[in-house]
Amino acid sequence: MKNKNFLKENNARHLWHPMAHPADSLANPPDIIVEGDGVMITDVDGHRTVDAVGGLWNVNLGYSCDPVKAAIAAQLDKLPYYSIFRGTTNDAVIELSEMLKDFFAPDGLSRAFFTSGGSDSVEIALRLARQYHKIRGEAGRVKYLSLKKGYHGTHTLGASVNGNANFRTQYEPLMPGCYHIPAPYTYRNPFNETDPEKLAGLCLAALEDEIRFQGAETIAAMIMEPVLGAGGVIPPHESFMPGVREICSRYGILLIADEVITAFGRTGSWTGSRHWGVKPDMMTTAKAITNGYFPFGAVMISDQVAETFETDKTGKGAIGSGYTYSGHPVGAAAAIACLKETERLAVKDNAGARGAQLYEGLVALKEKYEVIGDVRGGHGLMCALELVSDRAAKSPIDKPTIGKVHRTTYENGAMIRVSGNNIILSPPLVLGAEHVETILAALDTGFAAIS
């Protein structure tokens, strides 16, 4: 590692950071993280904190998962790369596809298409949805539906179905034919409805209204997160996703569950869809599939969709999408080891227990600090605090104030993530009860600093 002075002097000078203004990064250099072990990270100055961000929703097993590291090293020694484009494959990716078939069997998903990450997975799923309908002779089904506040990556198709202006406006015009439905967001919604069940019903009615307006025969797929993540951790009422499933089935529209964040235990269930008892037609995954140790993702595909492709006699079923690193043997080896460890540790159970502890602690902080307008969570280890300058008006807090909360919280032992006026918490799923208390104590100090 270069010495500390070199790293600080060159911090952000020659590097543009995702989701950040280059000028902000120069004026406020990012924290330089140099070590990680367990659920802890250490910066260049030796300051050690609990990582309440979990890398970026993905380091479910922590930073010192030896079986995954060993699998990567062994695969590098054996076969560091080979393409799985038509005509060749590798042993690791075959083994992984079989394991994923078993893991996702309760979700009704049995085929895998491998990618390099979450945005790739979304792109592939949306493309496959259009292709599915073309194979079936319904070439007019080309439109997509999604939720406002939803996040589906940064590729052009994914950005087009994103429901947050922060990820769209600088790059518009995006893809035509993408339409957004109100999210079941009880704190802010166009219906001024605070009852979660009633709001779910209103959003479902809006979905069906949009389908009728567009014409079901023009719509390829609906894509949604079972619990909205980057949009501010918005869990729907239990009736919502089953309602979406029923409507999509009735109108012949494919349902794509975007589980780049929620798959592999984060919600307290092995998948977010399973949490609500829903079987999607396709599911996008990435992030925790390799614990963040290798860029890798997969689109999981249902038997029904798979049969349409596999029995095609027209040639339209030939897949014309893929990536150089699709099915990378090192990524596949990492995913195999990660899946085994994920199941061995039953991380979904710990996510449920520690998530409940964290959520209860955040609710207690809301009682203490007026700046906390809303607390969202209660579904595993994904929580959010929405900060306001006025509770009655729900006016979003200003950037310098939430920045002070962030900095003070970090200095007192917890790395948190700020997104707009939200603080998002997505720690590793191997978090201990004592780590939850550290996060809560650090947040308490952060809010005290602005009170």
C-alpha positions in Angstrom: 0.0 0.0 0.0 1.2 3.5 -0.8 2.0 5.6 2.3 -0.8 7.6 4.0 0.4 11.0 2.7 0.4 9.9 -0.9 -3.2 8.5 -0.6 -4.5 11.7 1.0 -2.8 14.0 -1.4 -4.1 12.1 -4.4 -7.6 11.4 -3.0 -10.2 12.1 -5.7 -7.7 14.1 -7.8 -7.6 11.5 -10.6 -10.7 9.5 -9.8 -14.3 10.3 -10.4 -16.6 8.5 -7.9 -20.0 7.0 -8.8 -23.1 8.8 -7.5 -21.0 11.9 -6.5 -20.3 15.3 -7.9 -16.5 15.5 -8.8 -16.3 18.9 -7.2 -17.8 17.6 -4.0 -15.3 14.8 -3.9 -12.4 17.2 -4.3 -13.8 19.6 -1.7 -14.7 16.8 0.8 -12.3 13.9 0.1 -13.9 10.5 0.6 -12.9 8.3 3.6 -10.1 6.0 2.5 -10.9 2.5 3.7 -7.8 0.3 3.8 -8.8 -2.8 5.9 -11.9 -4.9 6.6 -12.5 -7.8 9.0 -15.7 -9.3 10.1 -18.2 -6.4 10.1 -15.5 -3.8 10.9 -13.7 -1.5 8.5 -10.6 0.6 9.2 -9.6 3.8 7.4 -6.2 5.1 6.5 -5.9 6.9 9.8 -6.5 3.7 11.7 -10.1 4.7 12.7 -12.1 1.5 13.1 -15.9 1.4 12.7 -18.8 -1.0 12.2 -19.8 -1.0 8.5 -23.5 -0.3 8.7 -23.6 0.0 4.9 -22.3 -3.6 4.3 -20.0 -2.3 1.5 -23.0 -1.5 -0.7 -25.7 -3.9 0.4 -23.5 -6.8 -0.6 -21.0 -7.9 2.0 -23.5 -10.1 3.7 -20.8 -12.5 5.2 -18.4 -9.8 6.3 -14.9 -9.0 5.2 -13.1 -12.1 6.4 -15.0 -15.0 4.9 -12.2 -17.5 4.4 -14.1 -20.1 2.4 -14.9 -17.5 -0.4 -11.4 -16.2 -0.4 -9.9 -19.7 -0.6 -12.3 -20.6 -3.5 -11.2 -17.5 -5.5 -7.5 -18.4 -5.0 -8.0 -22.0 -5.9 -9.9 -21.2 -9.1 -7.3 -18.6 -10.1 -4.7 -21.4 -9.9 -6.8 -23.8 -11.9 -8.6 -21.7 -14.6 -8.6 -17.9 -14.1 -10.9 -17.3 -17.1 -12.7 -18.9 -20.0 -15.7 -17.7 -22.0 -19.1 -19.4 -21.9 -20.2 -18.0 -25.2 -21.7 -20.6 -27.5 -19.5 -23.7 -27.8 -17.5 -23.5 -24.5 -18.3 -23.5 -20.8 -16.5 -24.3 -17.5 -17.0 -26.7 -14.7 -17.6 -24.0 -12.0 -20.4 -22.4 -13.8 -22.2 -25.7 -14.4 -21.9 -26.6 -10.7 -23.2 -23.1 -9.7 -26.2 -23.3 -12.0 -27.3 -26.6 -10.4 -26.9 -25.1 -6.9 -28.9 -22.0 -7.8 -31.6 -24.2 -9.3 -32.1 -25.8 -5.9 -31.8 -22.6 -3.9 -34.4 -20.8 -6.0 -36.7 -23.8 -6.4 -39.3 -22.4 -3.9 -39.4 -19.2 -6.1 -40.2 -21.3 -9.2 -36.9 -20.4 -10.9 -34.7 -23.0 -12.5 -32.5 -21.5 -15.2 -29.6 -19.0 -14.7 -28.2 -16.4 -17.1 -24.9 -15.1 -15.7 -23.8 -11.4 -15.7 -21.2 -9.1 -14.3 -23.4 -7.4 -11.8 -26.8 -5.9 -10.9 -27.2 -3.4 -13.7 -26.2 -6.1 -16.2 -28.8 -8.5 -14.7 -31.6 -5.9 -15.0 -30.6 -5.2 -18.6 -30.7 -8.9 -19.5 -34.0 -9.5 -17.8 -35.7 -6.6 -19.5 -34.3 -7.7 -22.9 -35.4 -11.3 -22.3 -38.9 -10.1 -21.4 -39.3 -8.5 -24.9 -37.8 -11.5 -26.6 -40.2 -13.9 -24.7 -43.2 -12.1 -26.2 -41.7 -12.0 -29.7 -41.1 -15.8 -29.6 -44.8 -16.1 -28.7 -45.9 -14.0 -31.6 -46.7 -10.9 -29.5 -44.1 -8.5 -30.9 -46.1 -5.5 -29.8 -45.4 -6.2 -26.1 -42.4 -3.8 -25.8 -43.3 -1.5 -22.9 -42.2 -1.7 -19.2 -43.9 -0.7 -16.0 -42.1 0.0 -12.7 -42.5 1.9 -9.4 -41.7 5.4 -8.6 -38.8 5.4 -6.1 -37.6 2.1 -7.5 -34.0 1.6 -8.4 -32.8 -0.7 -11.2 -29.2 0.2 -11.9 -27.4 2.5 -14.3 -27.6 1.0 -17.7 -29.9 2.8 -20.1 -32.8 0.4 -19.8 -32.4 0.2 -16.1 -32.2 4.0 -15.8 -35.3 4.2 -17.9 -37.3 2.1 -15.5 -35.7 3.8 -12.4 -38.3 5.8 -10.5 -36.0 8.4 -8.9 -35.1 11.6 -10.8 -31.6 11.6 -9.3 -30.6 8.7 -11.6 -32.5 9.9 -14.7 -32.6 13.7 -15.4 -28.9 14.2 -16.3 -29.2 11.4 -19.0 -32.6 12.0 -20.5 -34.1 11.4 -23.0 -34.0 7.7 -22.0 -35.7 4.7 -23.5 -39.3 5.4 -24.5 -42.1 3.1 -23.4 -41.3 3.1 -19.7 -44.2 4.0 -17.3 -44.1 4.5 -13.5 -46.7 3.6 -10.9 -46.9 5.3 -7.5 -45.0 3.4 -4.8 -46.6 2.1 -1.6 -44.7 4.8 0.3 -46.8 5.7 3.3 -44.7 8.7 4.4 -45.1 10.5 1.0 -47.6 9.5 -1.7 -49.9 11.3 -4.1 -53.0 9.9 -2.3 -52.1 11.4 1.1 -52.9 7.9 2.5 -51.1 6.7 5.6 -52.8 3.4 6.0 -50.5 0.8 4.4 -53.2 -1.6 3.3 -55.4 1.1 1.8 -52.3 2.6 0.1 -51.4 -0.8 -1.4 -54.9 -1.0 -2.8 -54.7 2.5 -4.4 -51.3 1.7 -6.0 -52.6 -1.6 -7.4 -55.6 0.3 -8.8 -53.2 2.8 -10.4 -51.2 -0.1 -11.9 -54.3 -1.7 -13.4 -55.4 1.7 -14.7 -52.1 2.3 -16.4 -52.2 -1.2 -18.0 -55.7 -0.5 -19.4 -54.6 2.9 -20.6 -51.5 1.6 -22.4 -53.1 -1.6 -23.6 -52.0 -4.8 -22.0 -51.0 -6.1 -25.5 -48.2 -3.5 -25.6 -46.6 -4.3 -22.2 -43.8 -6.7 -21.8 -43.0 -6.7 -18.1 -43.4 -5.1 -14.7 -40.1 -4.8 -12.8 -40.1 -4.1 -9.0 -38.1 -4.6 -5.8 -39.9 -6.6 -3.2 -38.7 -4.0 -0.7 -37.5 -0.8 -2.3 -33.9 -0.3 -1.3 -31.9 2.7 -2.7 -35.2 4.7 -2.9 -35.2 4.8 0.8 -36.1 1.3 2.2 -39.8 1.3 1.4 -41.5 -1.9 2.5 -44.9 -2.4 1.0 -48.0 -3.8 2.7 -48.1 -7.6 2.6 -50.9 -7.5 0.0 -49.0 -5.4 -2.5 -46.6 -7.7 -4.3 -49.1 -10.6 -4.4 -51.6 -8.1 -5.9 -49.0 -7.1 -8.5 -48.4 -10.8 -9.3 -52.2 -11.4 -9.8 -52.6 -8.4 -12.1 -49.6 -9.2 -14.2 -50.7 -12.8 -14.6 -54.2 -11.7 -15.6 -52.9 -9.4 -18.3 -50.1 -11.7 -19.6 -47.4 -9.4 -18.3 -44.1 -10.8 -17.0 -43.2 -10.0 -13.4 -39.5 -9.3 -12.9 -38.4 -9.2 -9.2 -35.3 -7.1 -8.9 -33.6 -8.8 -6.0 -30.1 -7.5 -6.5 -30.3 -6.2 -2.9 -32.9 -8.5 -1.3 -31.9 -12.0 -2.4 -29.8 -14.3 -0.2 -31.3 -13.4 3.2 -31.3 -9.6 3.6 -35.1 -9.4 4.3 -35.1 -12.2 6.8 -36.3 -14.6 4.0 -34.0 -16.2 1.4 -35.6 -13.9 -1.2 -37.7 -10.9 -0.9 -40.3 -12.4 -3.2 -40.6 -15.4 -0.9 -41.1 -13.0 2.0 -44.4 -12.0 0.3 -45.2 -15.5 -1.1 -44.8 -14.5 -4.7 -43.2 -16.4 -7.6 -41.9 -14.0 -10.2 -41.2 -14.9 -13.9 -37.6 -13.7 -13.6 -35.4 -12.5 -10.8 -32.3 -10.3 -11.0 -29.5 -11.0 -8.5 -25.9 -9.9 -7.9 -24.2 -8.2 -4.9 -24.4 -10.9 -2.1 -24.1 -13.7 -4.6 -20.3 -13.4 -4.2 -20.3 -11.3 -1.0 -18.9 -8.5 -3.0 -15.6 -10.3 -3.4 -16.0 -10.6 -7.2 -18.2 -8.8 -9.8 -20.9 -11.3 -10.6 -24.7 -11.6 -11.1 -27.4 -13.9 -12.4 -30.9 -13.6 -13.8 -33.0 -16.5 -12.6 -35.7 -17.6 -15.0 -38.9 -19.6 -14.4 -39.8 -22.9 -16.0 -42.6 -21.3 -18.0 -40.3 -18.6 -19.6 -37.6 -21.2 -20.1 -39.9 -23.6 -21.9 -40.9 -20.8 -24.3 -37.2 -20.3 -25.3 -36.1 -23.9 -25.2 -39.0 -25.2 -27.4 -38.7 -22.4 -30.0 -38.4 -23.6 -33.6 -38.3 -20.2 -35.3 -34.8 -19.1 -34.3 -36.2 -16.1 -32.3 -35.2 -17.8 -29.1 -31.5 -17.4 -29.8 -30.1 -15.2 -27.1 -28.2 -12.2 -28.6 -27.1 -10.7 -25.2 -24.2 -11.5 -23.0 -20.9 -10.2 -21.5 -17.3 -11.1 -21.8 -17.4 -12.0 -18.1 -20.7 -13.9 -18.1 -20.1 -17.1 -16.1 -16.6 -16.1 -15.2 -15.1 -19.2 -13.5 -13.6 -17.3 -10.6 -16.9 -15.5 -10.0 -18.7 -18.8 -10.2 -16.3 -20.4 -7.7 -16.8 -17.5 -5.3 -20.6 -17.8 -5.7 -20.5 -21.5 -4.9 -18.5 -21.0 -1.7 -20.6 -18.0 -0.8 -23.9 -19.9 -1.2 -22.6 -22.7 0.9 -21.6 -20.4 3.7 -24.7 -18.3 3.4 -26.8 -21.5 4.0 -24.5 -22.9 6.6 -24.7 -19.8 8.7 -28.5 -19.4 8.1 -27.9 -15.7 7.7 -31.5 -15.0 7.0 -32.4 -15.9 10.6 -29.7 -13.5 12.0 -30.9 -10.8 9.6 -34.4 -11.2 11.0 -33.3 -11.0 14.7 -30.7 -8.3 14.3 -33.0 -6.3 12.0 -35.7 -6.3 14.6 -33.2 -5.1 17.2 -32.0 -2.3 14.9 -35.5 -1.2 13.9 -36.7 -1.0 17.5 -33.6 1.1 18.4 -34.3 3.4 15.5 -37.9 3.9 16.6 -36.6 4.9 20.0 -34.3 7.4 18.5 -37.3 8.9 16.6 -39.0 9.5 19.9 -35.9 11.4 21.1 -35.1 13.5 18.0 -37.6 15.7 16.1 -35.3 15.7 13.1 -36.3 12.1 12.4 -39.5 12.2 10.4 -39.9 8.6 9.6 -38.3 5.2 10.4 -38.6 2.4 7.9 -37.6 -1.2 8.2 -38.7 -4.2 10.1 -37.9 -6.6 7.3 -34.4 -8.0 8.0 -31.3 -5.8 7.9 -32.5 -3.0 5.7 -33.6 0.2 7.5 -33.9 3.9 6.8 -34.3 7.1 8.7 -35.9 10.0 6.8 -34.7 13.4 8.2 -36.8 16.5 8.1 -36.4 20.1 9.3 -40.1 20.2 10.2 -42.1 17.1 11.1 -45.5 18.6 10.3 -44.5 19.9 6.9 -42.2 16.9 6.2 -39.6 19.4 4.8 -36.4 17.5 3.9 -33.4 18.4 6.0 -30.6 20.4 4.3 -27.4 18.8 3.0 -24.9 20.3 5.5 -27.0 19.2 8.5 -27.4 15.6 7.4 -23.7 15.7 6.5 -22.9 16.6 10.1 -24.9 13.6 11.3 -23.0 11.4 8.9 -19.6 12.7 10.0 -20.3 12.6 13.7 -21.8 9.1 13.5 -18.7 7.9 11.6 -16.3 9.4 14.1 -18.2 7.6 16.9 -18.0 4.1 15.4 -20.5 3.5 12.5 -20.2 4.0 8.8 -23.7 5.0 7.5 -24.9 5.9 4.0 -26.7 9.2 3.2 -29.0 9.3 0.2 -30.8 12.6 -0.2 -32.5 13.2 3.2 -32.3 9.5 4.1 -29.9 7.6 6.2 -29.8 4.0 4.9 -28.5 1.1 7.0 -27.7 -2.2 5.4 -25.0 -3.9 7.5 -23.6 -7.4 7.0 -26.0 -10.2 7.8 -23.4 -11.7 10.3 -23.9 -8.6 12.5 -23.9 -9.3 16.3 -26.2 -7.7 18.9 -23.2 -5.7 20.2 -22.6 -4.2 16.8 -26.3 -3.1 16.6 -25.8 -1.3 19.9 -22.7 0.4 18.5 -24.6 1.6 15.5 -27.4 3.0 17.6 -25.1 4.7 20.0 -23.1 6.3 17.2 -26.3 7.6 15.6 -27.5 8.9 18.9 -24.3 11.0 19.1 -24.8 12.1 15.5 -28.2 13.4 16.2 -27.2 15.0 19.4 -24.6 17.0 17.5 -27.4 18.8 15.5 -29.9 19.1 18.3 
